[in-house]
Amino acid sequence: MNLQHIPQIKHTDSGNFFLLAGPCAIEGEEMALRIAEKLVGITDNLQIPYVFKGSFKKANRSRIDSFSGIGDEKALKILRKVSETFHVPTVTDIHTNEDADMAAQYVDVLQIPAFLVRQTDLVVAAANTGKTVNLKKGQFMSPESMKHAVQKVLDCNNENVMVTDRGTMFGYQDMIVDFRGIPTMQQYASTVLDVTHSLQQPNQTAGVTGGRPDMIETVAKAGIAVGVDGIFIETHFDPANAKSDGANMLHLDYFEGLMNKLVAIRKTVNSF
């Protein structure tokens, strides 16, 4: 994947990893713009190629009363406003074939959730929009099996595809990252490490996913050290009161410090 195929992406010649980051879900316009402004400032200063992330809806919920969104079109319009205001590309996840065409009118990258990455019709629908496609590796899938998901996109004459590792199930209520999978998947496509989802603790009896945000820096550093192409991090200025995935999001106040460390590690890695 050539990063320059993503509209409005900057700093592609900096030698840095690229970044997909933002809140788990779009909760409203003010929160999205507030987070985007902070992240754009940090990434411009550090010359990190950046894509703003936000889910326009959350279809995969443990409980029927869990937050799922503020309305599809309303959230997608906020994503467009972020892009127009800060001149950055945006990414959102889709869940149905119809979502692909709808979301493609507002965002630059379509993301296939890990639980849905084997759904051929969904992957093909995303690929056929011509947008860049981000394929999340299923928690139940091997790195080697992702070559078939990538090939589905390529077979649609769309070469703009990336793969994201978001951890692998370890028992019923924990996730681990097998860093051996990163160079394996890099044989098929540019590879991203989803740091925060890799630290989820799903299947809690309360029906609310837990997490280990205290390990975000550790996993992110390891990913950069082994040469991952991109990093995916969800962040919020008030994770405790976020409407989705607050238990494993990085507090926005800590974002700049972490990026400084990751850029320094990347510079060292590039020197070898």
Disulfide bonds with the S-S distance in Angstrom:
none
